């Protein structure tokens, strides 16, 4: 039977003692209605203790831990202080709404936990009358805390770091892949459409973008003459190819086309050209974003493959949390599960196959180099995610390591150790930071230099005076000691002389 239950609010943790409630008839309408009546609820439960959160950041940290089922130090200390220890006669059962948190409390403190419907009903009632039951809070405090915590929690869930823009990379790479398909489909459509009028052009020009531009320029092949030769050469980049197009137009076997059909083909060709131009701009935008968000991953494996890894993982933070073995087969999940189901060979690589390293490796070394590249990608993503100062130094160093590993597979040359490589990069970054600090430091003006010289000379003079003073005091003390010693010796001699005379 539940003796106590924990209530997590936006203002703090509260522990309630259960005085009485119905367990057998908990599903009856009368029993359920008792939780919505403050008078009846007051007889059923009693507030034992309430501890508020220190700040909004502390509240967010605790709520994140509760949602993940983690018992942090704050909650642990609160429960240890207020929940009585179970004895032989009295058994203590703590009611908790989160089942994962109940497991953590039981494991950490050894307190028996319960997450049954009885606890949920009691917590529902407390939540309804929280402002009256928690007398330490003023009116409106709980609502303000809920609103602030809700915004902070949602912001934290939507994005781990608000300054990162990995979501833009995910959207850009998805749009880029879609545009590649669309531009290819539209280019094939315009080839087929315009080929009815000028079929020879397909054999002369293979590039889809050039073909669309030529279709827009040539229009009706019967009107093509030597006057357009310069414009054709500008598009194709080859004078011989431009002359070949003009000659082919004169002897073309294509059908004649009406003016309205030509207008539609021209408009469609313009759309395809615009899409292709936008695709180039989007590619440049993606490269710049990757260099800002994940510079090391971009330097190691390339912007496109790096962006696909981030997109597939969901975010840069998620990618940084993956082990190297997961990064290695990221994108080949279907093949992995099929291999596990049929007990066949598991895939060696997923999205990282598109990097140049896998293609350059020999057939027997593809699996080994993919494992090595995945390891480096995992390290690079973690550096990019959690480092405050973005730099490409680590990515460049790891790329060099992959090159050395490829060379090792081919010739057997010993590659450099990872610890040594990382140490070199860290040392170079420290040196760069030191030089930058020296450059950034304001140059001392004449006035400031004079003041500094003046203050330093004053300081030196003062030190000199103190030394002289201390030396004088030392001499004086020594002189006093010597005088005392002489007086004492004289006195001793006099005493001895007097004693002799008496004898």
N, C-alpha and C positions, 0 to 999 in steps of 0.2 A: 504494500500500500504506500502511495506517495505521501511523504511527510512535508517536504519542501519543494518549491519549484522556482526556477530561474526565469526572470523576465528581462529581456534585452530591449532597452528603449534607446532613443536617439540621445538622451541626456546622460544615461549611465546604466549600471546593472542594479537590479532590485531582486532581493530574495524574500519570498513570501512563505509563511508557514501555513500549511493546510490544517484547518481545525476540524471541518466536517464537510462531506460531500457524498453523493450517491454514485457508487460504482456499478452496481448491478443494473439499475435502471437508468444508466447514463444516456441512453438513446431516447428515452421518453420525452414527450414535448414539455411536460412540467419541469423536468430536471434541466433540460436545455434552456428553458426560459428563465431559470433561477440565476444563470450567469449574466443575464441582461438587466437584472434588478439589483440596484446598489445596496439596498437594505439586506436582501438575502445573501448577496456576495460578501458583504461585510461580516456576516456571521460565519461564512465558510472559510475565509482566509484572513490572515493578519500579516502586516508588513514587519519583517524581522530586521532588514537592513537595506540601505540604499547608498551606493557610492557613485557620485557623478564623474563624468569624464573631465580631464584637465583642460582640453581645448578641442576645437573642431577637427584638427589633424589627428588627435588622440582618439576621438570618436570614430573617424573614418578607418583608422588602423584596426580598432577593435571590431568594427562591423565587417571589415574584410576578412579578419581571422574567423569570426563567427560563421560567415557565409562559406568559408572553406573548411570548416570543422576543426579549427585549431584553437586550443586553449592557451592563450598567451599568459604572460607573467601577471598582468593586472587582474585578470579573471581568476587565475589560480590563487593569488593572494587573498582576493575577496572571498572565495569559497572556503579556503583553509581557515579564515578568520571567523566566518559566520556559520558554516554548516557544522553541527556537532558530530563528533566522532561516534560511529556505531559501537554499541556495547553488546554484551551477551544477551541481555533482555530487550534492549531497544534497538530496533533495526532502522537505519536511515536510508530512505529512497528519495533521490532528487529528480524532479520532473524537468525535462528539457525539451524544447520544441524541435530543435535541430538534431536529427539522429546521428549525424557524423560528429557533431560536437559532444553528444552524450558518450560516444565511444572514446573520444579524447579525454574527457573528464574521468571516466572509469579507469582508463589506462594510467593517467597521470596521478590521480588522487586516491583511487581505489574505492570511490563512492559509487554505490549502485544507482544507475540512472534509468529513467522510464520516459518514453515518448508516446504514451497512449492517448486515446481520445479524451480521457478525463483531464489530462494536463492541458491539452489544446483548448478545451472548454473554459478552464480556469484562466488561461492566458488570454483568451478572447475577451473574457469579462474584465480582466485587469486592463487590457488595452483600451477598452471602451470607457472605463472610469479612471484612467491613469492620472489625470490632472487632479482628481479628488483623493485618490489613494496615496499618491506621492505628495505628501504635504510640504516637503522641503522646496518644491518648485512653485514659482509664482504663476499667475494666470497668463497664458500665452507663451510661456517658456518652452513647453513641450512642442507646440506647433512650429515655433521658429527653429528649434533644434532639428525637427523632422525635415523641414524644408531645406535647411542648409546641408544636412547630412545627405538628403536625397540627391541634391544637385552634385555634391562632391563624389558620392558613390557612383552616380551615373556617369560623371565625367571620367572617373577612374576606370569604369568598365568599358566605356566607349573607346578610350585611348589611354594606354599606360603612361605615355609622356605626351603632354599637349604640344611640346615643341617639335616632336617628330612628325614627319608628314609621309609616313609609309603608306597610309591609306591612298594618297594621291598616286603613288607608284603602282599600287594594286589596280586602281581604276585605269591608269594610263596603259599598263601592259595588257589589260583585258580589252581595252578599246583598240589598241594597236593590232592585236591578234584578229579581232573582228574586222578591222579595216583591211588587213591583208587578204582575208577571204573575200570581202566585198569588192575590193579593187580588182582582184583577180577575176571574179565572176563577171563584173561589169566590162572589164577589158576583153574577156572572151566573147561577150555579147556584142560589143562594138566591132570586133574582128569579123564575127559571123555576119553581122548586119551590113557592114561596109564592103565585105568581100563580094557581095552580089554585084556591086558596081565596079570595084577595082580589085579582082582576086589576086593579081600579081604582087600587090604590095605586101601581103602576108609573108611571101617567100623572101622578099628583100629585107624587111625589117622584122626582127624577132621580139624586140623589147615592147612590152605593152604600153608603157608611158609614151614612148616615141611614136608608136603606131597611132595612139589617140590624138597626139599633137599634129601628126601628118594628115590624119583624116579631117581634122578641123581646118588645116591650112589648104589642102588640095581641093576639098569639096568635090566639085564636078571635074572628073578627069579630062573631059574635053576642053576645059579652059586652062589646063596646066601648060605652061610654056617656059621658055628659057628665062623669062623675067623673074620667075619664082625660084630660080636655081640657088640664089644666095640664101634665101629663107630656108630652103630645104637643107642646104649644107649646114646652116646654123643648128637645126634640130638634130640631124643625123651625126654631125661632126666629121663627115667624110665626103669629100667632093665627088669621088667616083660613085659612091652610093646614091648621092643626090642626082647625078647624071643618069644613073641606071633607072631611078624612079621616073624621071622625065621620059626616057626612052620606052619604058614599060607602059606608061600612060598612053603613048601614041599607038602602040600595037596591042592594047588591052582587049581581052575577049569578054569583058564584063557587060552586063545589061545597062541600058540607059535608066536614069532615075529621075523622078519628078522633083520639082522644086520644093514641095511640101515635105516629101520624104527626106530630102537633103537637109532641110531646116531641123527636122527631128534628130537626124544623125549628128548634126553639128552641135545641137544643144546637149545631147547625151555625151558626146565626146568632151565638151566643156566641163560637164559634171565629173566625169572620170578624171580629168586633169586636175580639177580643184581638189578632189578627194586624195589624189596621189600627192599633191603639194602639201595638203594638211597632214598627211601621213608622215612626210619628212619633218615637218615642224614638230609634230607630236613625238617623233623619235628623238629629236634634239632636246625637247623638254624632259623626256624620260631620262636621258643621259645626265642632264644637269641635276635632276632630282636625285638620281642614284648617287652622284658624286657628293651631294650634300648630306644625304641620309645615311648611305652605306658606302663610304669611300673605299674602305678596305676590301669589302666583298666585290665591289666593282673593279678594283685594281687586280684582284686575284683571278676572278672567273669571267669578268666582263659584265657590262651593264644589263644586257638582255637576259642572260641566264640568271644573274643575281636577282633581277626584278621578278622573274618567273618563280624562283625559290621563295621569295618573300610573299608573292601572291598566293602560292600554293599552301604556304604555312599559315597564312591569314594575317600575319604582321611580322615585323622585324623582331619583336619581343618573343613571339612564338617560335620563330626560326632559331633564335639564340638559345632557347630552352631545349631544343631537340638535340639528342646525341648524334654523333657523326654517323652511326649506323642507320639512323632514320633519314638523315640528310642525303645519304648515299642513294637510297631507293625512293626518295621523294618524287612522286609523279609516276611511279610504277607499282601502285598499290594493287591494281587488278592482276597484274602478272605475279605479284608476290602471293596473293591469296589463292590464285589458281594453282601455283606451284605447291603451296602448303596443302591444298585440298587433294591434288593428284600425287603428292609426295615426289615431285620433280625437283629440278634445279631452280633455286631462287634467283631473281634478277640481280645483276651485278651493279646496275646503275639506273637512274631515272632521268630527271631533268638535267643532271650534270653531264649527261652524254653529249649534249650540244656544245660543251666547252671544247676548245681546241686540243686540250691535253689528252683526252680519251682517243681522239682520232689519230693523234701522232704516236700513240703507244702501240706496240706490237700486239698481235692477237692474244698471246698467252699472258701479256702484262696489263690488259685492259681492266681486269677486275682489281688488280693490285693498285694501279694508278687511280682508279675511281675511288677506292677506299682512302687513299692518301689525300686526294683532292677534297673529298667529303669532310675529312678531319680538319683540313685547313679552312674550309668554308665555315664550319662550325665555330672555329676560333675567331675568324674574321667577323662573323655576325655578332658574336658576343662582345668583341671590342667595339664595334660600331654602335651596338645597342646601349652599352653601359659606360662608354667613355664620354667625358665632358668636352674634350677638345678633339674634334674630328681631324683625322690625318690619314694619308694614304701610305705612310711608311711601312706599317705592318703588312698591308696587303701586297705591296711591292716585294717585301722581303720573303713573304710566303710564296709568292709566284716564282721567285728565284729558287726557293726550296723545291718546288714541284719540278722546275726545269732540271735541277740537279738530280732529282729522283729519276726522271726520265733518262738522263744520261747514265745514271747508275745501272738501270735495267739494261741499257744497250752495251755500255763499255765496262761497267764495274767500278767506275770512279767513285770514291767514297764521298758521300754528301756531308755537308756541315750539320752539326747537331742543332736541334731546335732551340735548346736553352741558350746556346752561344749566339744564334741569329737574333733571338728576341732581346738578349742583353745588349747587343750592338745597336738595335733600333731604339731601345729605351735610353741608352747613353747618348745617342745622336739627338734624340728629342730633348733631353736635358740640356745638352750643349746649345741647341737651337733656342731653347727657352731662356737660357742665361744671356746669350748674345742679344736676343730680342729685348730683354729687360734693360740691358746696357744701352741699347739704341733708343728705347722709348724714354728712358730716364731724362728729365729736362737738363739741358746743358747749362752749366753755372755761368751766370753773367759776371761782368767785371765788379759790379757793386757787391753782388753776393759773394764773389771770390774774396774781395777785400774784407768783407765782414767776417768770412770764415777764417781768413788769415789773422785778422785782428783778435777774434775769439780764441784761436789756437795759440797765438802769442801770449795773450792774457793768461790762458790756462797754463802754458809753460812757465811763465813768470811766477804765477801763484805756486806752482809745484816747486819751483826753485826756492822761493821764500820759505815754504814749509820745510823743505830739506835743511836749509840753513838754520832755521829756528830749532828744528829737532836736533841738529848737530850741536848748536850752542847749549841747548838744554842738557844734552848728553855730557858735554864737557864740564858744565857746571855741577852736574850730579857726581861726576867722577872726582872733581876737585873737592867737593864736600865730603865724599867718602874717604879720600886721602887724608883730609884734615882730621876727620874723626878718628881715623886709624892712628895718626901721629899722636893725637891727644891721649888716646887709650894706652899706647906704648909708653909714653912719658909717665902717665899715671901709674902703670904697672911697675916701672923702674923705681919710681919714688916710693911705692909701697914696699917693695923688696928692701930698699935701702933703710927704710924706717924699721923694718922687722929686724934687720941685722944689728942696727944700733941698739935696739931694745935688749937683744940677746947679750 
